[in-house]
Amino acid sequence: MVTTQATAEAVPSTSPAAPPATAAELLSRAEELVPVLRAASEEIEQARRLPATVVEQLRAAGVFRMGVPVERGGPGLDSVQQTEVVEILARGDASAAWCAMIGMDTPLYAQFLPESVARDELGDPDTITAGLILPLGRAERVPGGYRVTGRWQFGSGITHADWVVAGCLVHRDGRPEPGPDGGPGHWRIMLARREEFEIIDTWHTTGLAGSGSCDYRAQDLFVPERHSFSLGAPRAKGPYATPEAILRNMPGVPLGVARAALDHVRELAVGRTDRAAATPWADTYRVQLAVAEAEMELGAARHAVYGSLRRQMDVLEAGGEIGRDDRVDTVLARVNAFRVARTIVGRLYDMVATTAVYRPSPLDRWLRDLTTMRQHVIAQDQVLQSAGAHLLGGTPFNPFSLGIVA
């Protein structure tokens, strides 16, 4: 297999000697990582991937095991707590938080895979998974599994992942296979070792540069049936055996970046004076107004995210079905978090003015990071259309963004 220089570096996968046993301990470790990640931000961005030392710091803190149930040796954080961890990490570095948010999906995918795979092959609580689940590849049915061919984008964290997922449309005898509901396509997700894919160094971007979200491809790769799954057919029951489980903690990244930017400007304002008016920023109307508006908007966005998540988790943990309004509330809060965070940081960037463009200021990187993550399919306007269509009984353009999979 062809690899890039970035993928050739071996990253150890040993678990820390004393992994966190509770949510409180993991949250505390995440807080301790904030200054560490912030100090490494320039290196992360220049490398266009997470350096091995950063990966191991995240692993040692227990970040990648946060969603692993207690009975499988993990701390068993729920979706609210997972989002809190991601939000904390994002105050340190957006790319590191983004990769943490992606990499901890292993126990969520395990809810849809056979028990033997979840127990044996994905049994290490610190296992890292990356990849794109959207069906951009082709999986031809063969005895015992599939022959997979395709190219996928946005493999965030793929340079340090253990396993990679790749969404495909299933074919049988060269023809598209209908979906389980009789629809025109059968979407199935393939799971394979990172080394079985060719990683293509395409990630030259404005923001989230350190996430290493490279393209990857496979040609006639055999994937056994047990390493494939559908998000519409969970093996288990419970709040994490649902398609939207992998989406719930995403807003932690923009919320954390906006919080970091706002804290930075508030600290900056303490010793800064408006040159034209010779007035301290702390006494300047426009600065006071901008800071208050940013706090108001960030607080509202954050409460919407966590409030909707808690309502959804309460229903699922009680064994209920997510209702239409609760489902849409969570989706809208997620999209709004991305929008509001970029708006806030853009406004702060403009207020700080020319000082913000120089490298010592992190505002430039935060704005670029938010601009890039705002383009993610889960934060685009099509999601709002889908939410509106679902509320009105129409046809969502992107039903998966609502957690709906046939």
N, C-alpha and C positions, 0 to 999 in steps of 0.2 A: 504494500500500500504506500502511496505517496503521502508524505507529511511535510508540513512547513517547519521551519526552524522553531516556531513558537510551540508546536505540538510535540516536538521531540523531547522536551524537557520532562523528565519523570517527576511526578509529584507523589510522595508517599501517601498512603491511605490509612495509616494506623490511627486508631481512636485515641483520644487523650486519656491519660492515666486516671483522671478523676472527672468524668463528664458531669455536666449539671444534671441534677435529679429533679429540679422543680422549675417552674416558670420564673419565680422570683430570682433564683440563682442565674438563670440564663439572661434575664433582663439586666441584672447587675453586670454580668460579663460583657454584654453588648455595650453598656454605658462606658465600661473601662476601655473598650475598643475605639470609642469616638475620637479621642486625641491621637491614637495610634494610626487610625485610618486617615485622619486629616493630614497628619505629617507625611503620609505615604501617597497622598493624592497626586502630586506632580509625577512621581514615579509610575503610578498606576496609569495615568493618562499617556505618558510617553511610551510605555510598554504596549499600549493598546490591548491589554489583557491584565488579569490579576497576577502579580508576581507570586511565585511559589510560597514566599514567606507570608504574604497576605492570606493566601488560601489556607495555609496551616494555622494562622492566627484565628481565622474564622472557624476552622474545624475544631481547634482546641477549645474554643469558647462554647462549642456545642451548637453552633448556628445551623449547620446542615441537618442536625437531628431534631430540630425543634418540633416537627410534626409527628415524630415517631411515638406511637402509643407507649404508655408506661409498661404494659405487658410485654412489649418487644424491646425493652431496655432504653426507651427514650423518656424525655420529660413530659411528653403529651400535651404540648401547648395547643389551645384551641385557636380558631381563626382570629379572634380579637387579639390574643397574646402574640400570635405570629406577626400580625400587622404592627403591633407595638415594637417588636424586635427589629423589624425591617425599618420602621420609622427612626428608631434610635441609630441604627447603623448608617442611615442616609444622612444624618447630621455630620457623620465623619467623612463619608465618600459615597457619591451616588452610584458609581459603577460597582463598588463592593456590595452595596445594599441590593442593587439590581441582581447581581449574581447570586447573592444569598437567597433572595426571594425565588429565583428560578431553581437553584441547586437543591433546595429543601423539598422539592416536589416528589422525591422518591417514595415516601410513605403514602402519598396521595395516589400516585399511579398504582401502588401496590394494592389498593382497594379494588382495582379492576383486573388484576392479573391473577393467575392461579395461585392458590395458597402455597404450593411448593416453590414457586418462583419468589414470592414475597418472603418466604421463610429462609430459603437457602441462598439464592443468588442476590437478593436485595436485603439480606439479613443484617449486614453491617449498618448500624444506625447512622453512621457518618457517610454513607454512600451518596454521591453527588450525581444528579441527572441533569442533562441539558437537552435542547433541541426544540424543534417546531412541530406542533401536533396537527397543524392545518394540512389537508390532504394534497400536497404538491407532488407526491411521488406515486409510483405505480407498483402494486403488489400482485404478481401473478400467482394464482394458486397452483401449488405442486404438492406431491405427496409429502405429508408431514409438516407443511408450512407454506412459505411464500418465497418467491424470487423478487427481490425489491430493487427497483431502479429509480433514481430521481436526484434532484438537487433541491436543497432547502436553504432558506435564509434565516438570519437572526438566531444563530445558535449561541445565545448568551451563555458564557461560562464553559463553552465546549472545550476550551484548551486545557481545562483542569478537571473535566467531568470523568466519571467512571463509566456511566451508561448514557446513551443518547436515544431519544425518541424521534420518530419520523412519521408524520402523517401520510397516509396513502389512500388511493382509491383501489379497491380490490377488482381484479380481472380474473376471469375464468375462461380458459381456452382462447385467450386473446381478446375477449370481449368484456366490457364493463359489467360487473355484477350488480344487480339491484340491491338496494339497502334492505335492512330488516323489515322496514315498514312498506316495502314495495316501491320506494322512491328510486330516482334515476341513478344514484350512486351509493356505494357501500364504503363509508369512511371507517378506516381501521388504522390503529396506531401501532407501529413496529418499535421494538426495543432491542438494541444491540450494543455491544461494547464499543466504546469510543474508537478503539483501534481498528474497527471494521469499516469505519467511514474515512473518506478522504476529506480533510479539512482544508478549505480554500481561504487564503488570507485576503479577504475582501473588506475588512472592517476599518475603513479610513473615513471617519465621520466627524461631524461638528461636535457632538456631545455623546455622553456615555462611552467615550473612547476606550476607557479601560475595561469595558465589559467583554471584550473579545467576541463580539456577536458575529462570528464569521459564517460564511456559507459552508455547507458540507454536502457531500454527494456519495452515492453508492451505485454500483453497476452489477446487477445480477447477484446481489447479496442474499444468501439464504437466511431466512429468519424462521425459526421453528414456530409452530402454532402457539405454543405456550408463552412465547415472547411477543404476542400480539394481543391487542385489547380494543374494546370500544367503550367510549365514555358513556354510552347509552346502556351499557350492560354491566353494572357493578357486580363483583363477586360477593361483597360484604354489604352490610346495612349500617346506617349511621350517618352522622353529619358530614363525614369526609368521603363517603361513597356517592358523591354527587358531582356532576360535571363542573360546576362553578367553584369547587373547592380550591382549584389551582389559581383562581382569579381573586380570591377574597383578600389576600394580603398585599396585592399590587399597589393600592393607594398609599401604603406606608412610605414608598420611595419619594413621591412628590411632596407629601406632607413633611417628611424629614428634611428635605432640601430647603423647602420654604422656611421651615423653622430655623435652620442654620443661617440662612441669609438674613432673616429678620433679627436674630440675636446678634449677628455680625454688625449690622447697621446700627442697632441700639448701642452697642459698645463703641462703635466709631463716633456716634453722635456725642458721647460724653466729652471728648476732647477736641471737637471740631467747631470752627467758627465760620459763619457765613461772611465771606470776605466783603461783599458789596455792602452789607448792612452792618458789618462789624458786630454781629449778634451771635452768641453761642447757639449751636444747633438745638440744644435743649430748650431754648427760649424762642425758637423760630417757628412761626405758625405753620408754614408749609411742611416742615419736618414733623412737627407734632401731629398734624393731620394725616400725613402719609403713614406714619408709624401706627397710629390708632386705627386707620382704615385697614392696614395690612393685618393687624392683630384681630380685628373684627372679622375679616373675610376668612382668615386662616382658621380661627376658632370655629366659625360656622361650618366650614368645610370639614374640619376634623370631627366635630360632633355628629355631622351627618354620616360620615363614614363609620364611626364606631357605634353610633346609635342604631343604624340599619343593620350592621353586622351582629350586634347583640340580639336584636329582634329575630333575625334569621336563625342564629344559633339556638335561641330559646325554643323556637319551633322545631328545629331538627333534632335537638337533644331530647325533646319530649316525644319524638317519633312521629311528628306531624309532617304535613306537606307544605312546602313554601307557597303561599298565596301569590296571586298576580301582583298586587301592590307591593308586598314585601320584597318580592323578587326584583321588581323595577326600582324600588327605593335604593337597594344596594348597588345596582348598576349605575343609576344616576349619581349617587354619591361618589362612586369610583371615578366616573368621567369628570365630575365637577372638581375633584381633588387635583387632577392633572391640570385642568384649565385654570383654577384659582392659583395654584402654586406658580405657574408660569407668569400669570398676570402680576402677582405680588412681586416676584423677583425682577420682572421687567420694570416695574414702577420704582423699586428700590435702586435698580441699576441706573435708571435715568436720574434719580435724585442725587446719587453719589457723583454722577456725571463723569468727567474725564478720569478721575481716580480709579474708576471701576474697570477701565480697559487695560490697566497694567497688571502684569503677572503677579505681583504680590497680593493683589486683591482676588479673592476666590469668587467674587460675584460674576465675573465673566464666565468661569467654568460652570457655575451653578445655572446660569441662564442658558448656556449651550446644552447642558445636560437635560434641563427641563424641556427645551425646544425639541430635542431629539426624542425623548420619551413620550412627548405629546403626540408624536406621529405613530405610536404603537397602535395596532388595529383595535385594541381594547379601549383606546382613548379617543377614537375618531368620531366624526359626526354620524357615521353609519350606525353607531351604537345607539345614539339618541333616536334615530329613525326606528330602530328595532324596538326600543323601549316604548315609543309612542304607538307603534303598530300593535305590540303585545297588549297594551292597555285598551286599545280600541277594537281588538279582535281581528286585526289585519295580519299581514304577512311580514314578519321581521326579515330584514335584509341579512342580518347576521344573528341567527338564533343562538349560536353558541355563546355569544357575548352575554346572553341572558341565562346561560346555564341550561339551555334546551338542546338536547341531542336525541335524535330518533333512535 
